[in-house]
Amino acid sequence: MNSEQSQKPVADILIVDDTPINLRLLSSILTRAGYEVRKALNGETALIAAQSALPDVILLDIMMPEVDGYEVCQKLKNNPQTREIPIIFLSALDDVIDKVKAFKVGGVDYITKPFHLEEVLIRIQNQLSLQAAEKEIHLLNTQLEIRVQERTKQLEEANAKLLEMALHDSLTGLANR
């Protein structure tokens, strides 16, 4: 492992599924891929887990007892603290209506069960890459805003100096007629 890989932060993935075998399988694959994995067997536990330590990505099943995945997603998207977490729906529902509803409530991707592990890994990596790009853009925008403020201040100072020079004699400091 080179130094670049050892310094790369480990992404935290929250898997939400009411089927224990799905949790075990996904957890095993994601852990081997180098991710930190947390699991929740239902929607309420998922909401608590997501709010207690913000995951980088959530894999969310739709069909769960009590609180379904759509409602979990809506609650997460309505909370300013968890709003930006990308949610990938992972569901046996394959109808277009279900997919559209998933995107309407705030999902960023949709994988149909039975899933291919390579597809899950690539889609997670895509979301993590998007997050990294968004953070970089935010940082660059912040730096640009600081530079604009500095330049604006410099221009205001230069304009004030020019105005002073135009209205006052440089030798005596008296106002020009």
Protein Blocks (a to p, Z undefined) as FASTA:
>chain_A
ZZklmmpccdddddddfbfklmmmmmmmmmmnopacdddfbfklmmmmmmmpccfbdcdd
fbdghiafklmmmmmmmpmklmmpccddddfblcfklmmmmmmnopabdcdddddfklmm
mmmmmmmmmmmmmmmmmmmmmmmmmmmmmmmmmmmmmmmmmmmmmmpcfklopacZZ
